[in-house]
């Protein structure tokens, strides 16, 4: 039997092959089949595999009285999200071309900058998510979403 860690480590290319086992369908008498899979085929499968939700992930920043600016990292929702500022420290992410499914949509936020401002999702409807930007030092709702603040919106099936 081979000792796996005795082989040298390499950098895969798209046409390299991986050894794997194709499992049979449930409730059949078929046996597993050992075969080769290309790295590109495995990567393609991984990108198409459904996690049970679609996602919008963006880095958000905002200054003064301007609307938040989003640098979209990934958007598989099928819709477009526009960011607006309603009043000081209150913002909305409004989706068009898709729906934020009731009771199946979450908004996850990580604070950016020095961490004094925390963007908090407040209200989720089928078309928008309202956010409050809270100053952790005094609890006030304030403008300025600090750079590298990340928002991830997941819409579960």
MDAnalysis code that builds the backbone (N, CA, C; Angstrom):
import MDAnalysis as mda
import numpy as np

u = mda.Universe.empty(471, n_residues=157, atom_resindex=np.repeat(np.arange(157), 3), trajectory=True)
u.add_TopologyAttr("name", ["N", "CA", "C"] * 157)
u.add_TopologyAttr("resid", np.arange(1, 158))
u.add_TopologyAttr("resname", ["UNK", "UNK", "UNK", "UNK", "UNK", "UNK", "UNK", "UNK", "UNK", "UNK", "UNK", "UNK", "UNK", "UNK", "UNK", "UNK", "UNK", "UNK", "UNK", "UNK", "UNK", "UNK", "UNK", "UNK", "UNK", "UNK", "UNK", "UNK", "UNK", "UNK", "UNK", "UNK", "UNK", "UNK", "UNK", "UNK", "UNK", "UNK", "UNK", "UNK", "UNK", "UNK", "UNK", "UNK", "UNK", "UNK", "UNK", "UNK", "UNK", "UNK", "UNK", "UNK", "UNK", "UNK", "UNK", "UNK", "UNK", "UNK", "UNK", "UNK", "UNK", "UNK", "UNK", "UNK", "UNK", "UNK", "UNK", "UNK", "UNK", "UNK", "UNK", "UNK", "UNK", "UNK", "UNK", "UNK", "UNK", "UNK", "UNK", "UNK", "UNK", "UNK", "UNK", "UNK", "UNK", "UNK", "UNK", "UNK", "UNK", "UNK", "UNK", "UNK", "UNK", "UNK", "UNK", "UNK", "UNK", "UNK", "UNK", "UNK", "UNK", "UNK", "UNK", "UNK", "UNK", "UNK", "UNK", "UNK", "UNK", "UNK", "UNK", "UNK", "UNK", "UNK", "UNK", "UNK", "UNK", "UNK", "UNK", "UNK", "UNK", "UNK", "UNK", "UNK", "UNK", "UNK", "UNK", "UNK", "UNK", "UNK", "UNK", "UNK", "UNK", "UNK", "UNK", "UNK", "UNK", "UNK", "UNK", "UNK", "UNK", "UNK", "UNK", "UNK", "UNK", "UNK", "UNK", "UNK", "UNK", "UNK", "UNK", "UNK", "UNK", "UNK", "UNK", "UNK", "UNK"])
u.atoms.positions = np.array([
    [0.837, -1.166, 0.000],
    [0.000, 0.000, 0.000],
    [0.892, 1.243, 0.000],
    [0.522, 2.240, -0.752],
    [1.296, 3.476, -0.846],
    [1.078, 4.354, 0.377],
    [2.110, 5.102, 0.715],
    [2.010, 6.076, 1.797],
    [1.811, 7.436, 1.141],
    [0.622, 7.984, 1.291],
    [0.229, 9.193, 0.580],
    [1.190, 10.357, 0.785],
    [1.589, 10.624, 2.025],
    [2.455, 11.768, 2.287],
    [3.880, 11.577, 1.761],
    [4.209, 10.394, 1.250],
    [5.551, 10.182, 0.696],
    [5.678, 10.750, -0.720],
    [4.556, 11.094, -1.361],
    [4.590, 11.667, -2.698],
    [4.856, 13.167, -2.605],
    [5.586, 13.730, -3.581],
    [5.844, 15.177, -3.541],
    [4.559, 15.957, -3.800],
    [4.506, 17.152, -3.235],
    [3.362, 18.034, -3.416],
    [3.531, 18.789, -4.725],
    [2.441, 19.039, -5.440],
    [2.515, 19.745, -6.709],
    [1.450, 20.820, -6.804],
    [1.500, 21.580, -7.873],
    [0.492, 22.603, -8.167],
    [-0.345, 22.092, -9.321],
    [-1.649, 21.895, -9.115],
    [-2.472, 21.297, -10.164],
    [-2.726, 22.236, -11.339],
    [-2.869, 21.647, -12.517],
    [-3.283, 22.346, -13.723],
    [-4.663, 21.811, -14.093],
    [-5.394, 22.551, -14.904],
    [-6.770, 22.197, -15.254],
    [-6.893, 20.800, -15.849],
    [-5.882, 20.361, -16.638],
    [-5.991, 19.055, -17.295],
    [-5.351, 17.922, -16.493],
    [-4.824, 18.225, -15.292],
    [-4.300, 17.152, -14.433],
    [-5.457, 16.258, -13.990],
    [-5.111, 15.034, -13.628],
    [-6.136, 14.073, -13.227],
    [-6.048, 13.755, -11.739],
    [-7.212, 13.553, -11.153],
    [-7.332, 13.128, -9.764],
    [-7.983, 11.754, -9.750],
    [-7.525, 10.900, -8.878],
    [-8.108, 9.570, -8.749],
    [-9.270, 9.659, -7.770],
    [-10.383, 9.084, -8.149],
    [-11.555, 9.127, -7.279],
    [-12.457, 7.947, -7.499],
    [-13.503, 7.903, -6.728],
    [-14.472, 6.814, -6.814],
    [-15.844, 7.380, -7.135],
    [-16.415, 6.881, -8.216],
    [-17.783, 7.243, -8.587],
    [-18.707, 6.280, -7.854],
    [-19.574, 6.835, -7.007],
    [-20.456, 5.982, -6.214],
    [-21.726, 5.675, -6.995],
    [-22.275, 4.497, -6.785],
    [-23.495, 4.121, -7.512],
    [-24.716, 4.841, -6.943],
    [-25.769, 4.861, -7.725],
    [-27.037, 5.408, -7.248],
    [-27.547, 4.569, -6.088],
    [-28.295, 5.197, -5.202],
    [-28.861, 4.482, -4.051],
    [-29.826, 3.396, -4.524],
    [-29.931, 2.367, -3.753],
    [-30.864, 1.258, -3.989],
    [-30.607, 0.528, -5.312],
    [-29.330, 0.441, -5.693],
    [-28.975, -0.354, -6.869],
    [-27.927, -1.381, -6.435],
    [-27.700, -2.339, -7.276],
    [-26.679, -3.344, -7.004],
    [-25.356, -2.993, -7.678],
    [-25.276, -1.789, -8.260],
    [-24.053, -1.361, -8.921],
    [-22.936, -1.210, -7.894],
    [-21.705, -1.406, -8.356],
    [-20.544, -1.271, -7.484],
    [-19.861, 0.071, -7.730],
    [-19.151, 0.589, -6.747],
    [-18.376, 1.812, -6.972],
    [-17.339, 1.589, -8.064],
    [-17.036, 2.641, -8.809],
    [-16.077, 2.566, -9.903],
    [-14.942, 3.553, -9.631],
    [-13.712, 3.062, -9.645],
    [-12.551, 3.940, -9.499],
    [-12.217, 4.489, -10.876],
    [-12.080, 5.816, -10.951],
    [-11.782, 6.437, -12.235],
    [-11.059, 7.761, -12.018],
    [-10.580, 8.351, -13.110],
    [-9.894, 9.636, -13.073],
    [-10.892, 10.770, -13.296],
    [-10.652, 11.900, -12.612],
    [-11.421, 13.121, -12.796],
    [-10.422, 14.244, -13.061],
    [-10.715, 15.106, -14.047],
    [-9.801, 16.218, -14.297],
    [-10.023, 17.302, -13.245],
    [-8.975, 18.042, -12.962],
    [-9.074, 19.140, -11.998],
    [-10.129, 20.142, -12.461],
    [-10.171, 20.442, -13.766],
    [-11.156, 21.408, -14.270],
    [-12.583, 20.887, -14.111],
    [-12.796, 19.577, -14.286],
    [-14.137, 19.012, -14.087],
    [-14.555, 19.096, -12.617],
    [-13.628, 18.842, -11.703],
    [-13.930, 18.933, -10.272],
    [-14.244, 20.384, -9.907],
    [-13.454, 21.324, -10.435],
    [-13.686, 22.746, -10.154],
    [-15.030, 23.191, -10.718],
    [-15.362, 22.758, -11.912],
    [-16.639, 23.107, -12.531],
    [-17.802, 22.575, -11.702],
    [-17.679, 21.332, -11.238],
    [-18.721, 20.750, -10.399],
    [-18.869, 21.541, -9.101],
    [-17.752, 21.892, -8.477],
    [-17.788, 22.636, -7.211],
    [-18.481, 23.986, -7.400],
    [-18.226, 24.657, -8.525],
    [-18.861, 25.951, -8.777],
    [-20.340, 25.837, -9.069],
    [-20.792, 24.704, -9.560],
    [-22.206, 24.541, -9.899],
    [-23.012, 23.887, -8.783],
    [-22.323, 23.364, -7.779],
    [-22.990, 22.646, -6.706],
    [-23.818, 23.608, -5.863],
    [-25.064, 23.293, -5.634],
    [-25.955, 24.172, -4.884],
    [-25.772, 23.982, -3.386],
    [-25.547, 25.092, -2.695],
    [-25.425, 25.055, -1.246],
    [-26.780, 25.214, -0.566],
    [-27.841, 25.369, -1.356],
    [-29.174, 25.554, -0.786],
    [-29.533, 27.024, -0.633],
    [-28.658, 27.906, -1.096],
    [-28.955, 29.334, -1.041],
    [-28.200, 30.064, -2.145],
    [-28.719, 31.249, -2.481],
    [-27.978, 32.157, -3.343],
    [-27.393, 33.236, -2.435],
    [-26.389, 33.930, -2.943],
    [-25.671, 34.846, -2.060],
    [-25.274, 36.136, -2.773],
    [-25.300, 37.216, -2.018],
    [-24.763, 38.512, -2.433],
    [-23.736, 38.879, -1.371],
    [-22.487, 39.046, -1.769],
    [-21.424, 39.427, -0.840],
    [-20.737, 40.664, -1.390],
    [-20.575, 41.678, -0.528],
    [-19.952, 42.922, -0.972],
    [-19.192, 43.592, 0.166],
    [-18.147, 44.321, -0.215],
    [-17.480, 45.229, 0.711],
    [-18.230, 46.553, 0.611],
    [-18.629, 47.106, 1.753],
    [-19.449, 48.312, 1.788],
    [-18.671, 49.434, 2.468],
    [-18.758, 50.629, 1.913],
    [-18.181, 51.805, 2.546],
    [-19.127, 52.974, 2.325],
    [-19.075, 53.949, 3.224],
    [-19.951, 55.110, 3.110],
    [-19.327, 56.264, 3.876],
    [-19.445, 57.481, 3.327],
    [-18.897, 58.664, 3.990],
    [-19.850, 59.832, 3.829],
    [-19.830, 60.741, 4.813],
    [-20.666, 61.939, 4.757],
    [-22.130, 61.576, 4.650],
    [-22.818, 62.216, 3.689],
    [-24.248, 61.941, 3.494],
    [-24.491, 61.155, 2.212],
    [-23.439, 60.587, 1.664],
    [-23.553, 59.820, 0.415],
    [-24.182, 58.452, 0.671],
    [-24.708, 57.876, -0.382],
    [-25.201, 56.497, -0.303],
    [-24.009, 55.554, -0.160],
    [-24.209, 54.413, 0.462],
    [-23.121, 53.438, 0.549],
    [-22.660, 52.996, -0.837],
    [-21.383, 52.676, -0.927],
    [-20.798, 52.168, -2.168],
    [-20.426, 50.708, -1.933],
    [-20.868, 49.841, -2.833],
    [-20.610, 48.412, -2.704],
    [-19.607, 47.956, -3.751],
    [-18.621, 47.210, -3.300],
    [-17.729, 46.492, -4.205],
    [-18.185, 45.044, -4.134],
    [-18.902, 44.609, -5.160],
    [-19.517, 43.280, -5.135],
    [-18.455, 42.211, -5.351],
    [-18.390, 41.277, -4.421],
    [-17.449, 40.161, -4.516],
    [-18.098, 38.962, -5.188],
    [-19.391, 38.764, -4.916],
    [-20.127, 37.653, -5.530],
    [-21.613, 37.982, -5.472],
    [-22.322, 37.645, -6.548],
    [-23.774, 37.810, -6.560],
    [-24.382, 36.697, -7.395],
    [-24.978, 35.721, -6.720],
    [-25.640, 34.606, -7.411],
    [-27.154, 34.675, -7.230],
    [-27.675, 35.820, -6.755],
    [-29.109, 35.943, -6.455],
    [-29.974, 36.048, -7.697],
    [-29.378, 36.446, -8.824],
    [-30.164, 36.681, -10.030],
    [-30.741, 38.092, -10.054],
    [-30.514, 38.862, -9.002],
    [-31.013, 40.227, -8.932],
    [-29.879, 41.219, -8.782],
    [-30.247, 42.486, -8.739],
    [-29.296, 43.570, -8.552],
    [-29.638, 44.274, -7.254],
    [-28.624, 44.559, -6.438],
    [-28.864, 45.231, -5.164],
    [-28.329, 46.647, -5.247],
    [-29.206, 47.607, -4.938],
    [-28.845, 49.024, -4.912],
    [-28.844, 49.497, -3.464],
    [-27.836, 50.282, -3.105],
    [-27.700, 50.807, -1.743],
    [-28.114, 52.271, -1.715],
    [-28.912, 52.641, -0.701],
    [-29.339, 54.026, -0.522],
    [-29.186, 54.422, 0.942],
    [-29.130, 55.718, 1.175],
    [-29.103, 56.277, 2.535],
    [-30.419, 56.993, 2.745],
    [-31.155, 56.626, 3.807],
    [-32.428, 57.299, 4.059],
    [-32.246, 58.492, 4.989],
    [-31.559, 58.315, 6.095],
    [-31.200, 59.397, 7.023],
    [-29.854, 59.019, 7.627],
    [-29.343, 59.862, 8.497],
    [-28.043, 59.601, 9.100],
    [-27.951, 58.222, 9.731],
    [-27.027, 57.416, 9.237],
    [-26.785, 56.088, 9.790],
    [-27.806, 55.031, 9.430],
    [-28.753, 55.351, 8.568],
    [-29.771, 54.368, 8.146],
    [-29.688, 54.184, 6.637],
    [-29.593, 52.918, 6.235],
    [-29.380, 52.584, 4.831],
    [-30.296, 51.434, 4.436],
    [-30.479, 51.292, 3.129],
    [-31.261, 50.164, 2.624],
    [-30.524, 49.511, 1.463],
    [-30.590, 48.190, 1.440],
    [-30.124, 47.399, 0.306],
    [-31.385, 46.871, -0.361],
    [-31.700, 47.406, -1.536],
    [-32.943, 47.063, -2.226],
    [-32.633, 46.201, -3.439],
    [-33.334, 45.081, -3.544],
    [-33.073, 44.142, -4.634],
    [-34.113, 44.316, -5.739],
    [-33.663, 44.234, -6.984],
    [-34.567, 44.199, -8.132],
    [-34.181, 42.996, -8.977],
    [-35.169, 42.377, -9.592],
    [-34.917, 41.211, -10.432],
    [-34.889, 39.904, -9.660],
    [-35.114, 39.951, -8.359],
    [-35.173, 38.757, -7.511],
    [-35.937, 39.143, -6.246],
    [-36.205, 38.159, -5.408],
    [-36.954, 38.382, -4.177],
    [-36.159, 37.892, -2.989],
    [-36.220, 38.643, -1.908],
    [-35.654, 38.199, -0.634],
    [-36.744, 37.375, 0.040],
    [-36.643, 36.077, -0.036],
    [-37.694, 35.177, 0.422],
    [-38.002, 35.396, 1.898],
    [-39.284, 35.594, 2.203],
    [-39.711, 35.829, 3.582],
    [-39.304, 34.669, 4.478],
    [-38.728, 34.973, 5.617],
    [-38.288, 34.002, 6.630],
    [-37.206, 33.048, 6.144],
    [-36.587, 33.357, 5.000],
    [-35.511, 32.518, 4.480],
    [-34.346, 33.362, 3.969],
    [-34.262, 34.605, 4.437],
    [-33.195, 35.506, 4.035],
    [-32.439, 35.962, 5.277],
    [-31.118, 35.906, 5.207],
    [-30.297, 36.373, 6.320],
    [-29.313, 37.423, 5.820],
    [-28.889, 38.285, 6.722],
    [-27.866, 39.276, 6.415],
    [-26.771, 39.141, 7.456],
    [-25.569, 38.839, 7.004],
    [-24.416, 38.678, 7.881],
    [-23.472, 39.841, 7.640],
    [-22.976, 40.448, 8.711],
    [-22.130, 41.629, 8.582],
    [-20.866, 41.449, 9.415],
    [-19.726, 41.839, 8.847],
    [-18.485, 41.928, 9.620],
    [-18.036, 43.374, 9.595],
    [-17.625, 43.876, 10.751],
    [-17.210, 45.278, 10.867],
    [-15.869, 45.493, 10.199],
    [-15.699, 46.683, 9.661],
    [-14.437, 47.041, 9.039],
    [-13.738, 48.136, 9.816],
    [-12.677, 48.665, 9.242],
    [-11.956, 49.782, 9.843],
    [-11.479, 49.489, 11.248],
    [-11.658, 50.471, 12.140],
    [-11.196, 50.302, 13.518],
    [-12.204, 49.579, 14.393],
    [-13.355, 49.232, 13.827],
    [-14.335, 48.444, 14.562],
    [-15.258, 49.238, 15.458],
    [-15.222, 50.583, 15.406],
    [-16.106, 51.385, 16.260],
    [-17.523, 51.464, 15.709],
    [-17.671, 51.287, 14.408],
    [-18.999, 51.342, 13.814],
    [-19.419, 49.931, 13.424],
    [-20.651, 49.589, 13.793],
    [-21.159, 48.251, 13.498],
    [-22.435, 48.381, 12.677],
    [-22.417, 47.834, 11.493],
    [-23.585, 47.845, 10.619],
    [-24.495, 46.702, 11.050],
    [-25.742, 47.030, 11.352],
    [-26.665, 46.028, 11.891],
    [-27.911, 45.937, 11.017],
    [-28.236, 44.726, 10.518],
    [-29.491, 44.577, 9.769],
    [-30.661, 44.765, 10.727],
    [-31.685, 45.490, 10.288],
    [-32.795, 45.814, 11.193],
    [-34.095, 45.198, 10.732],
    [-34.410, 45.328, 9.483],
    [-35.700, 44.873, 8.987],
    [-35.504, 44.271, 7.604],
    [-36.042, 43.082, 7.399],
    [-35.928, 42.417, 6.104],
    [-37.322, 42.239, 5.523],
    [-37.547, 42.778, 4.324],
    [-38.788, 42.543, 3.595],
    [-38.443, 41.711, 2.363],
    [-39.394, 41.491, 1.504],
    [-39.114, 40.703, 0.297],
    [-38.361, 41.510, -0.759],
    [-38.213, 42.832, -0.545],
    [-37.523, 43.662, -1.526],
    [-36.341, 44.437, -0.963],
    [-36.212, 44.514, 0.363],
    [-35.130, 45.344, 0.916],
    [-34.725, 44.881, 2.311],
    [-33.507, 45.256, 2.671],
    [-33.015, 45.061, 4.033],
    [-32.575, 46.429, 4.535],
    [-33.085, 46.811, 5.690],
    [-32.708, 48.076, 6.305],
    [-31.537, 47.823, 7.255],
    [-30.569, 48.728, 7.230],
    [-29.394, 48.611, 8.089],
    [-29.243, 49.877, 8.930],
    [-28.820, 49.693, 10.175],
    [-28.454, 50.806, 11.049],
    [-26.952, 50.724, 11.278],
    [-26.283, 51.858, 11.256],
    [-24.859, 51.918, 11.527],
    [-24.686, 52.488, 12.938],
    [-24.241, 51.665, 13.865],
    [-24.199, 52.037, 15.277],
    [-22.759, 52.269, 15.725],
    [-22.553, 53.387, 16.412],
    [-21.250, 53.694, 17.013],
    [-21.174, 52.921, 18.327],
    [-20.246, 51.978, 18.405],
    [-20.156, 51.111, 19.585],
    [-19.688, 51.852, 20.832],
    [-19.125, 53.040, 20.668],
    [-18.636, 53.778, 21.830],
    [-19.740, 54.527, 22.565],
    [-20.811, 54.916, 21.817],
    [-21.884, 55.653, 22.488],
    [-23.283, 55.154, 22.141],
    [-23.404, 54.186, 21.237],
    [-24.701, 53.614, 20.882],
    [-25.516, 54.437, 19.908],
    [-24.982, 55.548, 19.432],
    [-25.710, 56.403, 18.492],
    [-25.697, 55.809, 17.090],
    [-26.744, 56.114, 16.334],
    [-26.806, 55.744, 14.925],
    [-26.089, 56.851, 14.159],
    [-25.051, 56.484, 13.402],
    [-24.177, 57.468, 12.760],
    [-23.872, 57.089, 11.314],
    [-23.472, 58.099, 10.551],
    [-22.967, 57.848, 9.210],
    [-21.532, 57.338, 9.308],
    [-20.979, 56.985, 8.172],
    [-19.629, 56.467, 7.959],
    [-19.578, 54.962, 8.220],
    [-19.769, 54.225, 7.146],
    [-19.544, 52.779, 7.173],
    [-18.074, 52.597, 6.850],
    [-17.364, 52.019, 7.777],
    [-15.916, 51.931, 7.662],
    [-15.482, 50.950, 6.572],
    [-14.369, 51.281, 5.928],
    [-13.884, 50.447, 4.823],
    [-13.654, 49.021, 5.297],
    [-13.779, 48.115, 4.413],
    [-13.681, 46.660, 4.597],
    [-14.824, 46.076, 5.417],
    [-15.911, 46.840, 5.605],
    [-17.114, 46.253, 6.190],
    [-17.698, 45.311, 5.133],
    [-18.016, 44.099, 5.542],
    [-18.528, 43.106, 4.607],
    [-19.990, 42.779, 4.921],
    [-20.812, 42.744, 3.881],
    [-22.207, 42.331, 4.023],
    [-22.428, 41.109, 3.141],
    [-22.995, 40.067, 3.735],
    [-23.378, 38.889, 2.962],
    [-24.852, 38.650, 3.177],
    [-25.599, 38.626, 2.082],
    [-27.039, 38.363, 2.115],
    [-27.256, 36.991, 1.503],
    [-27.858, 36.101, 2.275],
    [-28.147, 34.746, 1.791],
    [-29.657, 34.575, 1.655],
    [-30.056, 34.046, 0.508],
    [-31.466, 33.751, 0.254],
    [-31.583, 32.231, 0.133],
    [-32.197, 31.609, 1.124],
    [-32.319, 30.148, 1.152],
    [-33.520, 29.687, 0.333],
    [-33.384, 28.513, -0.250],
    [-34.443, 27.940, -1.096],
    [-35.610, 27.468, -0.248],
])
